[in-house]
């Protein structure tokens, strides 16, 4: 197939972003793999699913850079739902999430020639989505609508209630409380929870997206669990750490009581 230098036109960009695959065309990922011979040797047999996914994405990126619009369509098909879900959890608004998903892939398409492949494609677009979503939320300020009407609650209930009205009512209250706690977390901590728990990333992958250490991701997850546990169980009194001798002495000098651990 003759290749041409990729040119960005408005019509081409919108066709790619709407993902309108050509009729009767095989899935691009499969075609790229088959044409390259990858996937048939011993190398593919020893790869993990994540490694195979990364390899396929890298080949799709290379094909898209060479001018194959279908290759970028396949990248959109593979990652758009995950980008939308990520943006939805960070913004809480389906319309914002849809706009962000479209904007992220438009930016990726236009900047593809500058993508050097030092990170994986999904890491690149995830980072763009996180930054855009946090900016959108910051611009709009804190959300004030009834958490029971949160679209994220409705999406989760529609999947988990399995058509049971009683279960749906119970889950709606539980999910609303959980999301209230999630939304109250600091932005970077909330993003970590979404990436690790809701997007299924490893600590290492989340660290790359958020440009921090794996230790930072682990600490954020530990702290988030503690805070969310307090949100879900507000009547449980957390045990206090024992007071240091210095602090006990200071309280004694001031004539103040020193509460023992576990007492309110």
C-alpha positions as MATLAB code, in Angstrom:
seq = 'XXXXXXXXXXXXXXXXXXXXXXXXXXXXXXXXXXXXXXXXXXXXXXXXXXXXXXXXXXXXXXXXXXXXXXXXXXXXXXXXXXXXXXXXXXXXXXXXXXXXXXXXXXXXXXXXXXXXXXXXXXXXXXXXXXXXXXXXXXXXXXXXXXXXXXXXXXXXXXXXXXXXXXXXXXXXXXXXXXXXXXXXXXXXXXXXXXXXXXXXXXXXXXXXXXXXXXXXXXXXXXXXXXXXXXXXXXXXXXXXXXXXXXXXXXXXXXXXXXXXXXXX';
ca = [
       0.000    0.000    0.000;
       1.366    3.379   -0.919;
       1.866    5.649    2.072;
       1.596    9.410    2.120;
       2.746   11.925    4.664;
       0.038   12.330    7.286;
      -1.770   15.633    6.953;
      -4.180   16.972    9.541;
      -7.369   18.357    8.077;
     -10.496   19.223   10.019;
     -12.570   16.613    8.208;
      -9.988   13.871    8.738;
      -9.624   14.653   12.422;
     -13.365   14.585   13.060;
     -13.810   11.342   11.115;
     -11.110    9.693   13.191;
     -12.537   11.011   16.480;
     -16.047    9.837   15.689;
     -14.521    6.441   14.897;
     -16.264    5.545   11.669;
     -14.445    2.388   10.548;
     -14.402    1.539    6.890;
     -16.866   -1.158    5.864;
     -15.568   -4.720    5.631;
     -12.134   -3.726    6.955;
     -10.438   -6.104    9.429;
      -9.540   -4.810   12.865;
      -6.493   -2.637   12.466;
      -4.629   -4.140   15.421;
      -4.962   -7.614   13.931;
      -3.914   -6.419   10.481;
      -0.819   -4.670   11.840;
       0.212   -7.749   13.815;
      -0.408  -10.149   10.925;
       1.384   -8.035    8.344;
       4.438   -7.654   10.571;
       4.660  -11.316   11.455;
       4.551  -10.462   15.158;
       2.300  -12.693   17.241;
       3.311  -15.912   15.496;
       6.706  -16.570   17.069;
       8.009  -17.559   20.472;
       8.378  -13.925   21.570;
       4.633  -13.369   21.709;
       4.163  -16.590   23.674;
       6.312  -15.270   26.530;
       4.757  -11.804   26.644;
       2.230  -10.761   29.277;
      -1.112   -9.327   28.066;
       0.099   -5.853   29.035;
       3.292   -6.305   27.024;
       1.342   -7.524   24.003;
      -0.993   -4.559   24.286;
       1.958   -2.165   24.462;
       3.624   -3.811   21.464;
       0.450   -3.597   19.391;
      -0.080    0.052   20.363;
       3.506    0.888   19.390;
       2.997   -0.671   15.953;
      -0.289    1.196   15.512;
       1.426    4.462   16.404;
       4.186    3.758   13.881;
       1.603    3.008   11.188;
      -0.362    6.168   12.021;
       2.803    8.245   11.823;
       3.446    6.757    8.388;
       0.090    8.083    7.198;
      -2.339    5.241    7.906;
      -5.491    6.902    9.297;
      -7.032    3.520   10.056;
      -4.244    2.858   12.546;
      -5.182    5.918   14.579;
      -8.848    4.950   14.403;
      -7.888    1.668   16.042;
      -6.003    3.500   18.801;
      -9.142    5.559   19.458;
     -11.261    2.400   19.502;
      -8.924    0.747   21.998;
      -8.594    3.603   24.466;
     -11.530    6.008   24.126;
     -13.836    4.218   26.585;
     -11.120    4.160   29.216;
     -10.308    7.837   28.689;
     -14.012    8.702   28.956;
     -14.355    6.697   32.187;
     -11.253    8.351   33.634;
     -12.544   11.841   32.789;
     -16.003   11.012   34.128;
     -14.649    9.942   37.507;
     -12.489   13.058   37.770;
     -15.107   15.578   36.595;
     -18.366   13.842   37.517;
     -20.037   15.141   34.357;
     -20.688   12.988   31.261;
     -20.708   15.981   28.912;
     -17.344   17.177   30.238;
     -15.950   13.647   30.040;
     -17.065   13.301   26.427;
     -15.553   16.672   25.512;
     -12.289   15.767   27.236;
     -12.068   12.377   25.523;
     -12.571   13.990   22.124;
     -10.136   16.812   22.870;
      -7.448   14.416   24.098;
      -7.510   12.349   20.912;
      -7.598   15.443   18.715;
      -4.496   16.697   20.508;
      -2.852   13.293   20.259;
      -3.606   13.072   16.536;
      -2.176   16.510   15.858;
       0.902   15.928   18.018;
       1.571   12.369   16.854;
       4.636   13.385   14.837;
       6.177   14.728   18.053;
       5.438   11.582   20.081;
       8.861    9.988   20.581;
       7.694    6.774   22.200;
       9.705    7.199   25.399;
       6.503    6.264   27.229;
       3.642    4.080   26.066;
       0.847    5.632   24.018;
      -1.796    5.007   26.665;
       0.401    6.713   29.301;
       0.717    9.724   27.031;
      -3.019   10.126   26.435;
      -3.860    9.321   30.071;
      -1.611   12.123   31.243;
      -3.327   14.543   28.864;
      -6.739   13.378   30.078;
      -5.820   13.736   33.759;
      -4.493   17.263   33.284;
      -7.498   18.351   31.242;
      -9.999   16.812   33.671;
      -8.407   18.391   36.738;
      -8.358   21.768   34.992;
     -12.031   21.419   34.030;
     -13.009   20.561   37.586;
     -10.949   23.414   39.010;
     -12.524   25.878   36.570;
     -16.040   24.863   37.613;
     -15.288   24.677   41.331;
     -16.803   22.164   43.692;
     -19.902   20.369   42.486;
     -23.043   21.142   44.517;
     -25.744   18.867   43.119;
     -27.406   16.060   45.042;
     -24.923   13.133   45.158;
     -27.828   10.711   44.658;
     -28.275   12.234   41.189;
     -24.591   11.912   40.325;
     -24.332   10.212   36.901;
     -21.475    8.085   38.191;
     -23.830    6.629   40.781;
     -26.418    5.861   38.118;
     -23.854    4.163   35.878;
     -22.569    1.989   38.728;
     -26.048    1.082   39.969;
     -27.261    0.179   36.492;
     -24.451   -2.368   36.235;
     -24.391   -3.772   39.773;
     -28.091   -3.824   40.712;
     -28.989   -6.251   37.901;
     -32.516   -4.865   37.664;
     -33.315   -5.371   41.365;
     -35.076   -2.185   42.657;
     -34.364   -2.917   46.326;
     -30.686   -3.574   45.643;
     -30.530   -0.473   43.439;
     -31.853    1.731   46.267;
     -29.291    0.327   48.708;
     -26.411    0.638   46.272;
     -27.405    4.177   45.349;
     -26.971    5.322   48.956;
     -23.698    3.426   49.357;
     -22.177    4.690   46.110;
     -23.300    8.262   46.784;
     -21.509    8.231   50.144;
     -18.407    6.660   48.596;
     -18.252    9.218   45.783;
     -18.751   12.043   48.259;
     -15.670   10.770   50.055;
     -13.759   10.322   46.792;
     -14.560   13.861   45.673;
     -13.373   15.238   49.026;
      -9.858   13.838   48.536;
      -7.071   16.148   47.327;
      -6.895   16.221   43.528;
      -3.695   14.191   43.150;
      -4.820   11.581   45.682;
      -8.230   11.291   44.016;
      -6.544   10.824   40.646;
      -4.355    8.047   42.074;
      -7.414    6.197   43.394;
      -9.178    6.487   40.042;
      -6.123    5.243   38.125;
      -5.335    2.310   40.434;
      -8.759    1.167   41.629;
     -11.119    2.159   38.832;
      -8.750    1.962   35.861;
      -6.810   -1.075   37.083;
      -3.339    0.426   36.734;
      -0.362   -0.873   38.640;
       1.386    1.488   41.041;
       4.199    1.760   38.513;
       1.873    2.753   35.669;
       0.057    5.298   37.833;
       3.421    6.732   38.900;
       4.384    7.286   35.262;
       1.084    9.007   34.463;
       1.294   11.251   37.527;
       5.055   11.811   37.283;
       5.864   10.683   40.824;
       7.442    7.712   42.581;
       5.766    4.375   43.244;
       6.251    5.091   46.931;
       4.136    8.226   46.576;
       1.399    6.216   44.861;
       1.492    3.622   47.659;
       1.241    6.336   50.337;
      -1.663    8.038   48.563;
      -3.540    4.736   48.318;
      -2.956    4.007   52.010;
      -4.124    7.470   53.058;
      -7.097    7.395   50.697;
      -8.270    4.051   52.106;
      -8.087    5.485   55.610;
     -10.066    8.580   54.665;
     -12.663    6.684   52.656;
     -13.073    4.205   55.483;
     -13.885    7.126   57.789;
     -16.404    8.389   55.249;
     -18.113    5.021   54.920;
     -18.017    4.352   58.701;
     -18.444    7.762   60.345;
     -19.493    6.274   63.711;
     -16.288    4.287   64.153;
     -13.845    6.122   66.410;
     -10.306    5.833   65.108;
      -7.702    4.737   67.653;
      -5.348    7.463   68.694;
      -1.610    7.015   68.703;
       0.028    6.980   72.141;
       1.175   10.417   73.253;
       4.878   11.082   73.500;
       6.369   11.716   76.929;
       7.176   15.286   75.904;
       3.573   15.999   74.908;
       2.194   14.364   78.061;
       4.521   16.520   80.124;
       3.456   19.679   78.318;
      -0.229   18.893   78.809;
       0.416   18.239   82.509;
       2.188   21.582   82.909;
      -0.776   23.347   81.284;
      -3.218   21.506   83.505;
      -4.875   19.785   80.529;
      -6.030   16.141   80.517;
      -4.101   13.638   78.422;
      -6.629   11.342   76.738;
      -5.569    7.726   76.621;
      -5.439    5.971   73.207;
      -8.833    4.915   71.849;
     -10.864    7.383   73.946;
     -12.748   10.252   72.331;
];
